[in-house]
Amino acid sequence: MATEAAPAAPAAEPQYDIPKECKAAVIHDIGPNFTVKVEMVPVPEPGPGQLLLKLNATGICYSDVHFMLNDLGAPPMSFFGVKSPGHEGAGIVVKVGENVSGWKLGERAGIKPMWDTCQSCELCWNDKETYCEKVVHTGLMVTGSYQQYVLSPARYTTRIPDGIPDHLAAPVMCSASTMYRSLAESGLRPGDWAAFPGGGGGVGIQGVQLAKAMGFRPIVVDTGDAKQTMALEMGAEAFVDFKATEDVAKEVARIADGKGAHGVFVTAPNAYANAISLVGSRIGAKVMCIGLPPQEANCMLQIPPGQLISRNLTVKGTLVAGMGDTAKALEFAARGALKQICEVVPVDQFPEAIAKLMRGEVAGRMVIDFNA
């Protein structure tokens, strides 16, 4: 008589040897003359409701540079005792604090620009949690992803699906999911033209890929052969080099049915001055403001109210993505609609990577590999 096999024992959770110190990019002299040094810092201990993540990769976002320069008009990192910015981290859970359920050691996880929200206000209940009055900004108010071992509230930590490499997942935490939010809020429909001034940068090129996947027709306005090659490879139907084109708005209108873009997605602050011109004569166009300019920058959108009325034009701003937007962006990455567009460098080259970004020499995203 056959006997039933005994049920298999559950797989044991992996065990991790957590060091007392880890590498981090530490910012000194926050302000116009800041410096970046890679130093050893203490590994934090997770408190109740928290996870300890070991990051394998972090993206470098220009918002981090704003925090280092302290040019956004907000309290500086030092006000909160933070020395390491960053908000695009991808890694694994290596320790779980008390009162945490639903997370296991070894699970893949990421941290985003918003570290946590109150989750009990009207904004949090209505898909606007990134505007929550009690929001905690990663890399500004708490230590960010420039440090390899970081804390993250379990309730606001993002799960990273298998099959998405860390070098791709890290930029999704901010740039791709932020672009998804703006594209979704624009209300554009498949077949509409979407213009991306500054679209060769790390945020814009993620938007180009997502726009293509959502059925839009991307046009990138930027400059340089490297950015042109990348933009066309990532799905742009056209590239307009603003340095080589006499009338950029006229060229965009020519490409977009002789009228202009249905939507303009501004990721580069210096592109605000001419953003509205890219809609041309298009009725009902949307200008989506994404890139955050420094406080002293004179980035103004100049347009008479009569033009807004007569052209049914909408100018709208969107902030970074919430949990749902990040999950959607990861879905696009999982099915291959988002490809790796980053230059990967080892952690010891953090200072050089930030300097390169500030000089405008990065096509796509810059990602730090903590294990390299």
Contacts in CASP RR format, 6 or more apart in sequence:
PFRMAT RR
TARGET T0000
AUTHOR 0000-0000-0000
METHOD contacts of the structure
MODEL  1
MATEAAPAAPAAEPQYDIPKECKAAVIHDIGPNFTVKVEMVPVPEPGPGQ
LLLKLNATGICYSDVHFMLNDLGAPPMSFFGVKSPGHEGAGIVVKVGENV
SGWKLGERAGIKPMWDTCQSCELCWNDKETYCEKVVHTGLMVTGSYQQYV
LSPARYTTRIPDGIPDHLAAPVMCSASTMYRSLAESGLRPGDWAAFPGGG
GGVGIQGVQLAKAMGFRPIVVDTGDAKQTMALEMGAEAFVDFKATEDVAK
EVARIADGKGAHGVFVTAPNAYANAISLVGSRIGAKVMCIGLPPQEANCM
LQIPPGQLISRNLTVKGTLVAGMGDTAKALEFAARGALKQICEVVPVDQF
PEAIAKLMRGEVAGRMVIDFNA
13 104 0 8 1.000
13 105 0 8 1.000
13 106 0 8 1.000
14 105 0 8 1.000
14 106 0 8 1.000
15 105 0 8 1.000
16 54 0 8 1.000
16 94 0 8 1.000
16 95 0 8 1.000
16 105 0 8 1.000
16 106 0 8 1.000
18 43 0 8 1.000
18 52 0 8 1.000
18 54 0 8 1.000
18 94 0 8 1.000
18 95 0 8 1.000
18 149 0 8 1.000
19 43 0 8 1.000
19 149 0 8 1.000
20 42 0 8 1.000
20 43 0 8 1.000
21 40 0 8 1.000
21 41 0 8 1.000
21 42 0 8 1.000
21 43 0 8 1.000
22 40 0 8 1.000
22 41 0 8 1.000
22 43 0 8 1.000
22 147 0 8 1.000
22 148 0 8 1.000
22 149 0 8 1.000
23 38 0 8 1.000
23 39 0 8 1.000
23 40 0 8 1.000
23 41 0 8 1.000
23 147 0 8 1.000
23 148 0 8 1.000
23 347 0 8 1.000
23 370 0 8 1.000
24 38 0 8 1.000
24 39 0 8 1.000
24 40 0 8 1.000
24 41 0 8 1.000
24 83 0 8 1.000
24 84 0 8 1.000
24 143 0 8 1.000
24 146 0 8 1.000
24 147 0 8 1.000
24 148 0 8 1.000
25 36 0 8 1.000
25 37 0 8 1.000
25 38 0 8 1.000
25 84 0 8 1.000
25 146 0 8 1.000
25 147 0 8 1.000
25 347 0 8 1.000
25 350 0 8 1.000
25 351 0 8 1.000
25 354 0 8 1.000
25 368 0 8 1.000
26 36 0 8 1.000
26 37 0 8 1.000
26 38 0 8 1.000
26 39 0 8 1.000
26 41 0 8 1.000
26 83 0 8 1.000
26 84 0 8 1.000
27 34 0 8 1.000
27 35 0 8 1.000
27 36 0 8 1.000
27 68 0 8 1.000
27 77 0 8 1.000
27 83 0 8 1.000
27 84 0 8 1.000
27 85 0 8 1.000
28 34 0 8 1.000
28 35 0 8 1.000
28 36 0 8 1.000
28 37 0 8 1.000
29 35 0 8 1.000
30 67 0 8 1.000
30 68 0 8 1.000
30 69 0 8 1.000
30 70 0 8 1.000
30 76 0 8 1.000
30 77 0 8 1.000
30 78 0 8 1.000
31 68 0 8 1.000
31 69 0 8 1.000
31 70 0 8 1.000
31 71 0 8 1.000
31 76 0 8 1.000
32 69 0 8 1.000
34 68 0 8 1.000
34 69 0 8 1.000
35 351 0 8 1.000
36 68 0 8 1.000
36 350 0 8 1.000
36 351 0 8 1.000
36 354 0 8 1.000
37 351 0 8 1.000
38 347 0 8 1.000
38 348 0 8 1.000
38 350 0 8 1.000
38 351 0 8 1.000
41 83 0 8 1.000
41 84 0 8 1.000
41 147 0 8 1.000
43 52 0 8 1.000
43 149 0 8 1.000
44 52 0 8 1.000
44 143 0 8 1.000
44 149 0 8 1.000
44 150 0 8 1.000
44 151 0 8 1.000
45 52 0 8 1.000
45 95 0 8 1.000
46 52 0 8 1.000
46 95 0 8 1.000
46 96 0 8 1.000
46 97 0 8 1.000
46 151 0 8 1.000
47 97 0 8 1.000
47 98 0 8 1.000
47 151 0 8 1.000
48 97 0 8 1.000
48 98 0 8 1.000
48 99 0 8 1.000
48 100 0 8 1.000
49 97 0 8 1.000
49 98 0 8 1.000
49 99 0 8 1.000
49 100 0 8 1.000
49 153 0 8 1.000
49 154 0 8 1.000
49 155 0 8 1.000
50 97 0 8 1.000
50 100 0 8 1.000
50 151 0 8 1.000
50 152 0 8 1.000
50 153 0 8 1.000
50 154 0 8 1.000
51 93 0 8 1.000
51 95 0 8 1.000
51 96 0 8 1.000
51 97 0 8 1.000
51 100 0 8 1.000
51 103 0 8 1.000
51 109 0 8 1.000
51 151 0 8 1.000
51 152 0 8 1.000
51 153 0 8 1.000
51 154 0 8 1.000
51 157 0 8 1.000
52 93 0 8 1.000
52 94 0 8 1.000
52 95 0 8 1.000
52 96 0 8 1.000
52 97 0 8 1.000
52 149 0 8 1.000
52 150 0 8 1.000
52 151 0 8 1.000
53 89 0 8 1.000
53 91 0 8 1.000
53 92 0 8 1.000
53 93 0 8 1.000
53 94 0 8 1.000
53 109 0 8 1.000
53 110 0 8 1.000
53 111 0 8 1.000
53 149 0 8 1.000
53 150 0 8 1.000
53 151 0 8 1.000
53 152 0 8 1.000
53 157 0 8 1.000
54 91 0 8 1.000
54 92 0 8 1.000
54 94 0 8 1.000
54 148 0 8 1.000
54 149 0 8 1.000
55 89 0 8 1.000
55 90 0 8 1.000
55 91 0 8 1.000
55 110 0 8 1.000
55 145 0 8 1.000
55 147 0 8 1.000
55 148 0 8 1.000
55 149 0 8 1.000
55 150 0 8 1.000
55 370 0 8 1.000
56 90 0 8 1.000
56 91 0 8 1.000
56 92 0 8 1.000
56 166 0 8 1.000
56 369 0 8 1.000
56 370 0 8 1.000
56 371 0 8 1.000
57 89 0 8 1.000
57 90 0 8 1.000
57 91 0 8 1.000
57 166 0 8 1.000
57 167 0 8 1.000
57 169 0 8 1.000
57 170 0 8 1.000
57 344 0 8 1.000
57 367 0 8 1.000
57 368 0 8 1.000
57 369 0 8 1.000
57 370 0 8 1.000
58 86 0 8 1.000
58 88 0 8 1.000
58 89 0 8 1.000
58 90 0 8 1.000
58 145 0 8 1.000
58 146 0 8 1.000
58 170 0 8 1.000
58 367 0 8 1.000
58 368 0 8 1.000
58 370 0 8 1.000
59 86 0 8 1.000
59 88 0 8 1.000
59 89 0 8 1.000
59 145 0 8 1.000
59 170 0 8 1.000
59 171 0 8 1.000
59 174 0 8 1.000
59 342 0 8 1.000
59 365 0 8 1.000
59 366 0 8 1.000
59 367 0 8 1.000
59 368 0 8 1.000
60 86 0 8 1.000
60 88 0 8 1.000
60 353 0 8 1.000
60 354 0 8 1.000
60 357 0 8 1.000
60 365 0 8 1.000
60 366 0 8 1.000
60 367 0 8 1.000
60 368 0 8 1.000
61 86 0 8 1.000
61 87 0 8 1.000
61 88 0 8 1.000
61 174 0 8 1.000
61 175 0 8 1.000
61 203 0 8 1.000
62 357 0 8 1.000
63 87 0 8 1.000
63 113 0 8 1.000
63 174 0 8 1.000
63 292 0 8 1.000
64 85 0 8 1.000
64 86 0 8 1.000
64 87 0 8 1.000
64 139 0 8 1.000
64 146 0 8 1.000
64 354 0 8 1.000
65 354 0 8 1.000
65 357 0 8 1.000
65 358 0 8 1.000
66 72 0 8 1.000
66 292 0 8 1.000
66 294 0 8 1.000
67 76 0 8 1.000
67 77 0 8 1.000
67 85 0 8 1.000
67 86 0 8 1.000
67 139 0 8 1.000
67 140 0 8 1.000
68 77 0 8 1.000
68 85 0 8 1.000
68 354 0 8 1.000
69 294 0 8 1.000
70 76 0 8 1.000
70 77 0 8 1.000
71 294 0 8 1.000
71 295 0 8 1.000
71 296 0 8 1.000
72 292 0 8 1.000
72 294 0 8 1.000
72 295 0 8 1.000
73 295 0 8 1.000
74 140 0 8 1.000
77 83 0 8 1.000
77 85 0 8 1.000
77 139 0 8 1.000
77 140 0 8 1.000
80 140 0 8 1.000
80 141 0 8 1.000
80 142 0 8 1.000
82 139 0 8 1.000
82 140 0 8 1.000
82 141 0 8 1.000
82 142 0 8 1.000
82 143 0 8 1.000
82 144 0 8 1.000
83 143 0 8 1.000
84 139 0 8 1.000
84 143 0 8 1.000
84 144 0 8 1.000
84 146 0 8 1.000
84 147 0 8 1.000
85 139 0 8 1.000
85 140 0 8 1.000
85 144 0 8 1.000
85 146 0 8 1.000
86 138 0 8 1.000
86 139 0 8 1.000
86 144 0 8 1.000
86 145 0 8 1.000
86 146 0 8 1.000
87 111 0 8 1.000
87 112 0 8 1.000
87 113 0 8 1.000
87 137 0 8 1.000
87 138 0 8 1.000
87 139 0 8 1.000
87 144 0 8 1.000
87 145 0 8 1.000
87 173 0 8 1.000
87 174 0 8 1.000
88 111 0 8 1.000
88 112 0 8 1.000
88 145 0 8 1.000
88 170 0 8 1.000
88 171 0 8 1.000
88 173 0 8 1.000
88 174 0 8 1.000
88 175 0 8 1.000
89 110 0 8 1.000
89 111 0 8 1.000
89 145 0 8 1.000
89 150 0 8 1.000
89 169 0 8 1.000
89 170 0 8 1.000
89 173 0 8 1.000
90 108 0 8 1.000
90 109 0 8 1.000
90 110 0 8 1.000
90 160 0 8 1.000
90 166 0 8 1.000
90 167 0 8 1.000
90 169 0 8 1.000
90 170 0 8 1.000
90 173 0 8 1.000
91 108 0 8 1.000
91 109 0 8 1.000
91 110 0 8 1.000
91 160 0 8 1.000
91 166 0 8 1.000
92 106 0 8 1.000
92 107 0 8 1.000
92 108 0 8 1.000
92 109 0 8 1.000
93 103 0 8 1.000
93 104 0 8 1.000
93 105 0 8 1.000
93 106 0 8 1.000
93 107 0 8 1.000
93 109 0 8 1.000
94 105 0 8 1.000
94 106 0 8 1.000
94 149 0 8 1.000
95 105 0 8 1.000
96 103 0 8 1.000
96 104 0 8 1.000
96 105 0 8 1.000
96 154 0 8 1.000
97 154 0 8 1.000
100 154 0 8 1.000
101 154 0 8 1.000
102 154 0 8 1.000
103 109 0 8 1.000
103 154 0 8 1.000
103 157 0 8 1.000
107 159 0 8 1.000
108 159 0 8 1.000
108 160 0 8 1.000
108 161 0 8 1.000
108 162 0 8 1.000
108 169 0 8 1.000
109 152 0 8 1.000
109 157 0 8 1.000
109 158 0 8 1.000
109 159 0 8 1.000
109 160 0 8 1.000
110 152 0 8 1.000
110 157 0 8 1.000
110 158 0 8 1.000
110 159 0 8 1.000
110 160 0 8 1.000
110 169 0 8 1.000
110 170 0 8 1.000
110 173 0 8 1.000
111 138 0 8 1.000
111 144 0 8 1.000
111 145 0 8 1.000
111 150 0 8 1.000
111 152 0 8 1.000
111 157 0 8 1.000
111 158 0 8 1.000
111 173 0 8 1.000
112 138 0 8 1.000
112 156 0 8 1.000
112 158 0 8 1.000
112 173 0 8 1.000
112 174 0 8 1.000
112 177 0 8 1.000
112 320 0 8 1.000
112 321 0 8 1.000
112 322 0 8 1.000
112 326 0 8 1.000
113 130 0 8 1.000
113 137 0 8 1.000
113 138 0 8 1.000
113 173 0 8 1.000
113 174 0 8 1.000
113 178 0 8 1.000
113 320 0 8 1.000
113 321 0 8 1.000
114 129 0 8 1.000
114 130 0 8 1.000
114 135 0 8 1.000
114 136 0 8 1.000
114 137 0 8 1.000
114 138 0 8 1.000
114 156 0 8 1.000
114 320 0 8 1.000
114 322 0 8 1.000
115 136 0 8 1.000
115 137 0 8 1.000
115 138 0 8 1.000
115 139 0 8 1.000
115 141 0 8 1.000
115 142 0 8 1.000
115 144 0 8 1.000
115 152 0 8 1.000
115 153 0 8 1.000
115 156 0 8 1.000
116 135 0 8 1.000
116 136 0 8 1.000
116 153 0 8 1.000
116 155 0 8 1.000
116 156 0 8 1.000
117 124 0 8 1.000
117 129 0 8 1.000
117 130 0 8 1.000
117 132 0 8 1.000
117 134 0 8 1.000
117 135 0 8 1.000
117 136 0 8 1.000
117 156 0 8 1.000
118 124 0 8 1.000
118 132 0 8 1.000
118 133 0 8 1.000
118 134 0 8 1.000
118 135 0 8 1.000
119 129 0 8 1.000
119 155 0 8 1.000
119 156 0 8 1.000
121 132 0 8 1.000
121 133 0 8 1.000
121 134 0 8 1.000
123 129 0 8 1.000
123 131 0 8 1.000
123 132 0 8 1.000
123 133 0 8 1.000
124 132 0 8 1.000
127 322 0 8 1.000
127 324 0 8 1.000
129 135 0 8 1.000
129 322 0 8 1.000
129 323 0 8 1.000
130 319 0 8 1.000
130 320 0 8 1.000
130 321 0 8 1.000
130 322 0 8 1.000
131 319 0 8 1.000
136 142 0 8 1.000
138 144 0 8 1.000
138 145 0 8 1.000
139 145 0 8 1.000
139 146 0 8 1.000
142 151 0 8 1.000
143 150 0 8 1.000
143 151 0 8 1.000
144 150 0 8 1.000
145 170 0 8 1.000
146 350 0 8 1.000
146 368 0 8 1.000
148 347 0 8 1.000
148 370 0 8 1.000
156 323 0 8 1.000
158 173 0 8 1.000
158 323 0 8 1.000
158 326 0 8 1.000
158 327 0 8 1.000
158 330 0 8 1.000
160 166 0 8 1.000
160 169 0 8 1.000
160 330 0 8 1.000
161 330 0 8 1.000
161 334 0 8 1.000
163 334 0 8 1.000
164 172 0 8 1.000
164 330 0 8 1.000
164 333 0 8 1.000
164 334 0 8 1.000
165 340 0 8 1.000
167 340 0 8 1.000
167 342 0 8 1.000
167 344 0 8 1.000
167 367 0 8 1.000
167 369 0 8 1.000
168 333 0 8 1.000
168 338 0 8 1.000
168 339 0 8 1.000
168 340 0 8 1.000
168 342 0 8 1.000
169 330 0 8 1.000
169 333 0 8 1.000
170 342 0 8 1.000
170 367 0 8 1.000
171 202 0 8 1.000
171 206 0 8 1.000
171 341 0 8 1.000
171 342 0 8 1.000
171 365 0 8 1.000
171 367 0 8 1.000
172 206 0 8 1.000
172 326 0 8 1.000
172 329 0 8 1.000
172 330 0 8 1.000
172 333 0 8 1.000
172 338 0 8 1.000
173 326 0 8 1.000
174 203 0 8 1.000
174 320 0 8 1.000
174 321 0 8 1.000
175 202 0 8 1.000
175 203 0 8 1.000
175 204 0 8 1.000
175 206 0 8 1.000
175 365 0 8 1.000
176 206 0 8 1.000
176 207 0 8 1.000
176 209 0 8 1.000
176 210 0 8 1.000
176 329 0 8 1.000
176 332 0 8 1.000
176 333 0 8 1.000
176 338 0 8 1.000
177 320 0 8 1.000
177 321 0 8 1.000
177 322 0 8 1.000
177 325 0 8 1.000
177 326 0 8 1.000
177 328 0 8 1.000
177 329 0 8 1.000
177 330 0 8 1.000
178 203 0 8 1.000
178 290 0 8 1.000
178 318 0 8 1.000
178 319 0 8 1.000
178 320 0 8 1.000
178 321 0 8 1.000
178 325 0 8 1.000
179 203 0 8 1.000
179 204 0 8 1.000
179 206 0 8 1.000
179 207 0 8 1.000
179 210 0 8 1.000
179 265 0 8 1.000
179 267 0 8 1.000
179 290 0 8 1.000
179 329 0 8 1.000
180 207 0 8 1.000
180 210 0 8 1.000
180 321 0 8 1.000
180 325 0 8 1.000
180 328 0 8 1.000
180 329 0 8 1.000
180 332 0 8 1.000
181 318 0 8 1.000
181 319 0 8 1.000
181 320 0 8 1.000
181 321 0 8 1.000
181 322 0 8 1.000
181 325 0 8 1.000
182 265 0 8 1.000
182 288 0 8 1.000
182 290 0 8 1.000
182 317 0 8 1.000
182 318 0 8 1.000
183 194 0 8 1.000
183 207 0 8 1.000
183 210 0 8 1.000
183 211 0 8 1.000
183 214 0 8 1.000
183 216 0 8 1.000
183 265 0 8 1.000
184 325 0 8 1.000
184 328 0 8 1.000
185 288 0 8 1.000
185 316 0 8 1.000
185 318 0 8 1.000
186 194 0 8 1.000
186 263 0 8 1.000
186 265 0 8 1.000
186 286 0 8 1.000
186 288 0 8 1.000
186 316 0 8 1.000
187 286 0 8 1.000
188 194 0 8 1.000
188 214 0 8 1.000
188 216 0 8 1.000
188 262 0 8 1.000
188 263 0 8 1.000
188 286 0 8 1.000
190 214 0 8 1.000
190 215 0 8 1.000
190 216 0 8 1.000
191 215 0 8 1.000
191 216 0 8 1.000
191 217 0 8 1.000
192 216 0 8 1.000
192 217 0 8 1.000
192 262 0 8 1.000
192 263 0 8 1.000
193 216 0 8 1.000
193 217 0 8 1.000
193 219 0 8 1.000
193 255 0 8 1.000
193 256 0 8 1.000
193 257 0 8 1.000
193 260 0 8 1.000
193 261 0 8 1.000
193 262 0 8 1.000
193 263 0 8 1.000
194 211 0 8 1.000
194 216 0 8 1.000
194 217 0 8 1.000
194 218 0 8 1.000
194 219 0 8 1.000
194 261 0 8 1.000
194 262 0 8 1.000
194 263 0 8 1.000
194 264 0 8 1.000
194 265 0 8 1.000
195 218 0 8 1.000
195 219 0 8 1.000
195 220 0 8 1.000
195 221 0 8 1.000
195 252 0 8 1.000
195 256 0 8 1.000
195 260 0 8 1.000
195 261 0 8 1.000
195 263 0 8 1.000
195 264 0 8 1.000
195 265 0 8 1.000
195 278 0 8 1.000
196 204 0 8 1.000
196 207 0 8 1.000
196 208 0 8 1.000
196 211 0 8 1.000
196 218 0 8 1.000
196 219 0 8 1.000
196 220 0 8 1.000
196 221 0 8 1.000
196 222 0 8 1.000
196 236 0 8 1.000
196 264 0 8 1.000
196 265 0 8 1.000
196 267 0 8 1.000
197 221 0 8 1.000
197 222 0 8 1.000
197 242 0 8 1.000
197 264 0 8 1.000
197 266 0 8 1.000
197 267 0 8 1.000
197 268 0 8 1.000
197 271 0 8 1.000
197 274 0 8 1.000
197 275 0 8 1.000
197 278 0 8 1.000
198 204 0 8 1.000
198 220 0 8 1.000
198 221 0 8 1.000
198 222 0 8 1.000
198 266 0 8 1.000
198 267 0 8 1.000
198 268 0 8 1.000
198 271 0 8 1.000
199 205 0 8 1.000
199 207 0 8 1.000
199 208 0 8 1.000
199 220 0 8 1.000
199 221 0 8 1.000
199 222 0 8 1.000
199 227 0 8 1.000
199 231 0 8 1.000
199 267 0 8 1.000
199 268 0 8 1.000
200 208 0 8 1.000
200 220 0 8 1.000
200 222 0 8 1.000
200 227 0 8 1.000
200 230 0 8 1.000
200 231 0 8 1.000
200 363 0 8 1.000
200 364 0 8 1.000
201 222 0 8 1.000
201 227 0 8 1.000
201 267 0 8 1.000
201 268 0 8 1.000
201 362 0 8 1.000
201 363 0 8 1.000
201 364 0 8 1.000
201 365 0 8 1.000
202 267 0 8 1.000
202 341 0 8 1.000
202 362 0 8 1.000
202 364 0 8 1.000
202 365 0 8 1.000
203 267 0 8 1.000
203 290 0 8 1.000
203 291 0 8 1.000
204 265 0 8 1.000
204 267 0 8 1.000
205 220 0 8 1.000
205 230 0 8 1.000
205 231 0 8 1.000
205 234 0 8 1.000
205 341 0 8 1.000
205 363 0 8 1.000
205 364 0 8 1.000
205 365 0 8 1.000
206 338 0 8 1.000
206 341 0 8 1.000
206 365 0 8 1.000
207 218 0 8 1.000
207 265 0 8 1.000
208 218 0 8 1.000
208 220 0 8 1.000
208 231 0 8 1.000
208 234 0 8 1.000
208 235 0 8 1.000
208 236 0 8 1.000
209 234 0 8 1.000
209 235 0 8 1.000
209 332 0 8 1.000
209 337 0 8 1.000
209 338 0 8 1.000
209 339 0 8 1.000
209 341 0 8 1.000
210 329 0 8 1.000
210 332 0 8 1.000
210 337 0 8 1.000
210 338 0 8 1.000
211 217 0 8 1.000
211 218 0 8 1.000
211 265 0 8 1.000
212 218 0 8 1.000
212 234 0 8 1.000
212 235 0 8 1.000
212 236 0 8 1.000
212 337 0 8 1.000
213 332 0 8 1.000
213 337 0 8 1.000
213 338 0 8 1.000
216 262 0 8 1.000
217 237 0 8 1.000
217 256 0 8 1.000
218 231 0 8 1.000
218 235 0 8 1.000
218 236 0 8 1.000
218 237 0 8 1.000
219 236 0 8 1.000
219 237 0 8 1.000
219 238 0 8 1.000
219 239 0 8 1.000
219 240 0 8 1.000
219 252 0 8 1.000
219 255 0 8 1.000
219 256 0 8 1.000
219 261 0 8 1.000
220 227 0 8 1.000
220 228 0 8 1.000
220 231 0 8 1.000
220 236 0 8 1.000
220 238 0 8 1.000
220 239 0 8 1.000
220 240 0 8 1.000
221 239 0 8 1.000
221 240 0 8 1.000
221 242 0 8 1.000
221 248 0 8 1.000
221 252 0 8 1.000
221 271 0 8 1.000
221 278 0 8 1.000
222 228 0 8 1.000
222 231 0 8 1.000
222 239 0 8 1.000
222 240 0 8 1.000
222 241 0 8 1.000
222 242 0 8 1.000
223 241 0 8 1.000
223 242 0 8 1.000
223 243 0 8 1.000
223 244 0 8 1.000
224 241 0 8 1.000
224 243 0 8 1.000
226 363 0 8 1.000
227 239 0 8 1.000
227 363 0 8 1.000
227 364 0 8 1.000
228 239 0 8 1.000
228 241 0 8 1.000
230 341 0 8 1.000
230 363 0 8 1.000
230 364 0 8 1.000
231 239 0 8 1.000
232 239 0 8 1.000
234 339 0 8 1.000
234 341 0 8 1.000
237 255 0 8 1.000
238 255 0 8 1.000
240 248 0 8 1.000
240 251 0 8 1.000
240 252 0 8 1.000
240 255 0 8 1.000
242 248 0 8 1.000
245 251 0 8 1.000
248 274 0 8 1.000
248 277 0 8 1.000
248 278 0 8 1.000
249 274 0 8 1.000
249 277 0 8 1.000
249 278 0 8 1.000
249 280 0 8 1.000
252 260 0 8 1.000
252 261 0 8 1.000
252 278 0 8 1.000
252 280 0 8 1.000
253 259 0 8 1.000
253 260 0 8 1.000
253 280 0 8 1.000
253 281 0 8 1.000
256 262 0 8 1.000
256 282 0 8 1.000
259 280 0 8 1.000
259 281 0 8 1.000
259 282 0 8 1.000
260 278 0 8 1.000
260 279 0 8 1.000
260 280 0 8 1.000
260 281 0 8 1.000
260 282 0 8 1.000
260 285 0 8 1.000
261 278 0 8 1.000
261 279 0 8 1.000
261 280 0 8 1.000
261 282 0 8 1.000
261 285 0 8 1.000
262 279 0 8 1.000
262 282 0 8 1.000
262 284 0 8 1.000
262 285 0 8 1.000
262 286 0 8 1.000
263 279 0 8 1.000
263 285 0 8 1.000
263 286 0 8 1.000
263 287 0 8 1.000
263 288 0 8 1.000
264 275 0 8 1.000
264 276 0 8 1.000
264 278 0 8 1.000
264 279 0 8 1.000
264 285 0 8 1.000
264 286 0 8 1.000
264 287 0 8 1.000
264 288 0 8 1.000
265 288 0 8 1.000
265 290 0 8 1.000
266 272 0 8 1.000
266 275 0 8 1.000
266 287 0 8 1.000
266 288 0 8 1.000
266 289 0 8 1.000
266 290 0 8 1.000
266 291 0 8 1.000
267 290 0 8 1.000
267 291 0 8 1.000
268 291 0 8 1.000
269 291 0 8 1.000
269 292 0 8 1.000
269 293 0 8 1.000
269 294 0 8 1.000
269 297 0 8 1.000
269 299 0 8 1.000
270 299 0 8 1.000
272 289 0 8 1.000
272 293 0 8 1.000
272 299 0 8 1.000
272 300 0 8 1.000
272 301 0 8 1.000
273 299 0 8 1.000
273 300 0 8 1.000
273 302 0 8 1.000
275 287 0 8 1.000
275 301 0 8 1.000
276 287 0 8 1.000
276 301 0 8 1.000
276 302 0 8 1.000
276 303 0 8 1.000
276 313 0 8 1.000
276 315 0 8 1.000
279 285 0 8 1.000
279 287 0 8 1.000
279 311 0 8 1.000
279 313 0 8 1.000
281 311 0 8 1.000
282 311 0 8 1.000
283 311 0 8 1.000
283 312 0 8 1.000
284 311 0 8 1.000
284 312 0 8 1.000
284 313 0 8 1.000
284 314 0 8 1.000
285 311 0 8 1.000
285 313 0 8 1.000
285 314 0 8 1.000
286 313 0 8 1.000
286 314 0 8 1.000
286 315 0 8 1.000
286 316 0 8 1.000
287 301 0 8 1.000
287 313 0 8 1.000
287 314 0 8 1.000
287 315 0 8 1.000
287 316 0 8 1.000
288 316 0 8 1.000
288 317 0 8 1.000
288 318 0 8 1.000
289 301 0 8 1.000
289 315 0 8 1.000
289 316 0 8 1.000
289 317 0 8 1.000
289 318 0 8 1.000
290 317 0 8 1.000
290 318 0 8 1.000
293 299 0 8 1.000
301 315 0 8 1.000
303 313 0 8 1.000
303 315 0 8 1.000
307 313 0 8 1.000
308 315 0 8 1.000
321 329 0 8 1.000
329 338 0 8 1.000
332 338 0 8 1.000
341 364 0 8 1.000
341 365 0 8 1.000
342 364 0 8 1.000
342 365 0 8 1.000
342 366 0 8 1.000
342 367 0 8 1.000
343 362 0 8 1.000
343 363 0 8 1.000
343 364 0 8 1.000
343 365 0 8 1.000
343 366 0 8 1.000
343 367 0 8 1.000
344 367 0 8 1.000
344 368 0 8 1.000
344 369 0 8 1.000
344 372 0 8 1.000
345 352 0 8 1.000
345 353 0 8 1.000
345 366 0 8 1.000
345 367 0 8 1.000
345 368 0 8 1.000
345 369 0 8 1.000
345 372 0 8 1.000
346 368 0 8 1.000
346 369 0 8 1.000
346 372 0 8 1.000
347 368 0 8 1.000
347 369 0 8 1.000
347 370 0 8 1.000
347 372 0 8 1.000
349 368 0 8 1.000
350 368 0 8 1.000
353 366 0 8 1.000
353 368 0 8 1.000
356 362 0 8 1.000
356 366 0 8 1.000
357 366 0 8 1.000
END
